[in-house]
Amino acid sequence: MSENNKKNQESSKENEIKGSEHQNKENDKKVTVEEKLKETEEKLLRSLAEIENQRRRFEKEIKDAFEFGSFNFAKESLAILDNLQRAKEAIKNDEKLSSNKDLDKFLENINIIEKDLISIFEKNRIKKIEVNNQKFDPNFHQAMSEIEDDSKDPGTILHQIQAGYMLGDRLLRPALVSVSKNKVHKDQENKDKKGDK
């Protein structure tokens, strides 16, 4: 083989090696570009998901503000209804007023005002909590006293002292109630006292 042929072969091998290295570098660049593109796509998807979550949070906050923004006003308005009911009871129990011939008309007018107020409450999702023969539930009721009564299961509501109300699914004011408890017999009471000593 001549010297030129050898040089040409070596030169051609060097070119192949350089070409191969150049090809590898381009492949590395392509992988790097593809990786960067994929990484950018993932960041974009995360950003879009975060924006969507934030939009939902804002919508919920707006809805809550709309639904419960009047919470304090509604709670304070219950005093008007309470006072109307107290006034009715006071008027009915007043001996001087009971002899007044216009008493029934006056009470009828108070009843109309009370019904209108209750209607307004119901239109605005304010509803009275039912307590008749219900079991005591600390989420909706506040026990003010316990009354011994063996005819009812312990924890049964016997009497409502003040009505409770809900605003939608939210407690506006708990019902104040009296709750039944079993009678404690004197023998049991004495045993309990001896056990405490």
C-alpha positions in Angstrom: 0.0 0.0 0.0 1.3 3.3 -0.8 1.9 6.1 1.6 -0.9 8.1 0.1 -3.4 5.3 0.5 -2.4 4.8 4.1 -2.9 8.5 4.8 -6.2 8.5 3.0 -7.4 5.5 5.0 -6.2 7.1 8.3 -7.8 10.4 7.3 -11.0 8.6 6.3 -11.0 6.7 9.7 -10.5 10.0 11.5 -13.3 11.5 9.6 -15.6 8.6 10.5 -14.6 8.9 14.2 -15.1 12.6 14.1 -18.4 12.1 12.3 -19.5 9.5 14.8 -18.5 11.8 17.7 -20.4 14.7 16.0 -23.4 12.4 15.6 -23.3 11.4 19.3 -23.1 15.1 20.3 -26.1 15.9 18.1 -28.0 13.0 19.7 -27.0 14.2 23.1 -28.3 17.7 22.1 -31.6 16.1 20.8 -32.1 14.2 24.1 -31.3 17.3 26.0 -33.8 19.4 24.0 -36.4 16.6 24.3 -35.9 16.4 28.1 -36.1 20.2 28.3 -39.3 20.2 26.3 -40.8 17.4 28.5 -39.8 19.3 31.6 -41.3 22.5 30.3 -44.5 20.7 29.5 -44.7 19.2 33.0 -44.2 22.7 34.5 -46.9 24.1 32.3 -49.4 21.3 33.3 -48.6 21.9 37.0 -49.1 25.7 36.5 -52.5 25.1 34.8 -53.6 22.7 37.6 -52.6 25.3 40.2 -54.5 28.0 38.4 -57.6 25.7 38.2 -57.3 24.9 41.9 -57.0 28.6 42.7 -60.1 29.4 40.5 -62.1 26.8 42.4 -61.0 28.1 45.8 -62.0 31.7 44.7 -65.4 30.4 43.5 -66.0 28.6 46.8 -65.0 31.7 48.8 -67.3 33.9 46.7 -70.2 31.4 47.2 -69.5 31.1 50.9 -69.4 34.9 51.2 -72.7 35.2 49.3 -74.4 32.4 51.3 -73.0 33.2 54.8 -72.1 36.9 54.5 -75.4 37.7 56.2 -74.7 35.2 59.0 -74.3 37.8 61.8 -77.3 39.8 60.5 -79.5 36.7 60.5 -78.2 35.7 64.0 -79.1 39.2 65.4 -82.5 39.1 63.7 -83.5 36.1 65.7 -83.8 38.5 68.7 -86.7 40.2 67.0 -88.6 36.9 66.7 -87.7 36.0 70.3 -89.0 39.4 71.6 -92.2 39.0 69.6 -92.8 35.6 71.2 -92.0 36.9 74.7 -94.3 39.9 74.1 -97.2 37.5 73.2 -96.7 35.4 76.3 -96.4 38.5 78.5 -99.6 40.0 77.1 -101.5 36.7 77.4 -100.4 36.4 81.1 -101.2 40.0 82.1 -104.4 40.0 84.1 -105.2 43.7 83.3 -104.9 43.1 79.6 -106.8 39.8 79.6 -110.0 41.8 80.3 -109.4 44.1 77.3 -111.9 43.3 74.5 -109.3 44.2 71.8 -106.7 41.8 73.1 -107.5 39.1 70.6 -107.1 41.5 67.7 -103.8 42.8 69.1 -102.5 39.2 69.5 -103.7 38.4 65.9 -101.6 41.3 64.6 -98.5 40.1 66.5 -99.1 36.6 65.1 -99.2 38.1 61.5 -95.9 39.9 62.1 -94.4 36.7 63.6 -95.5 34.6 60.6 -94.2 37.2 58.1 -90.8 37.2 59.9 -90.7 33.4 59.9 -91.6 33.4 56.1 -88.7 35.8 55.4 -86.3 33.6 57.4 -87.4 30.5 55.5 -87.0 32.3 52.1 -83.4 33.0 53.2 -82.8 29.4 54.3 -83.1 30.1 58.0 -85.0 27.2 59.6 -86.0 26.3 63.1 -84.3 23.2 64.6 -86.9 20.5 65.6 -86.6 19.4 69.2 -89.9 17.5 70.0 -89.1 14.0 71.2 -85.6 14.2 69.7 -82.5 12.8 71.2 -80.1 15.4 72.5 -77.4 16.3 69.9 -74.6 18.7 71.1 -74.2 19.8 67.5 -77.7 21.4 67.5 -78.8 21.6 71.1 -77.5 23.1 74.3 -78.7 21.4 77.5 -79.7 23.9 80.2 -81.1 21.4 82.7 -81.8 17.8 83.3 -85.2 16.5 84.5 -85.7 13.1 86.1 -88.1 11.1 84.0 -88.2 7.3 83.8 -90.9 7.4 81.1 -88.4 8.7 78.5 -85.0 7.4 77.5 -82.1 9.4 79.0 -81.0 12.2 76.8 -84.5 12.8 75.3 -85.4 16.5 74.9 -88.4 17.2 77.1 -88.7 21.0 76.8 -87.5 23.8 74.6 -86.4 26.9 76.5 -85.3 28.9 73.4 -85.6 27.9 69.7 -82.5 27.1 67.7 -81.9 27.9 64.0 -79.9 26.8 61.1 -78.7 28.9 58.2 -78.5 26.4 55.4 -76.3 23.6 56.7 -74.7 25.9 59.3 -75.7 26.3 62.9 -77.0 29.8 63.5 -78.0 29.3 67.1 -78.3 26.1 69.2 -81.7 25.2 70.7 -81.7 25.6 74.5 -83.4 22.6 76.0 -84.2 20.5 79.1 -83.1 16.9 78.8 -84.5 13.7 80.5 -82.4 11.6 82.9 -83.3 8.5 84.9 -84.4 9.0 88.5 -81.7 8.1 91.0 -83.1 6.0 93.8 -82.1 6.8 97.3 -80.4 3.4 97.8 -78.2 4.0 94.7 -77.5 7.6 95.8 -76.4 6.3 99.3 -74.1 3.7 97.6 -72.6 6.3 95.4 -71.9 8.6 98.4 -70.3 5.7 100.3 -68.2 4.8 97.3 -66.9 8.4 97.1 -65.6 8.3 100.6 
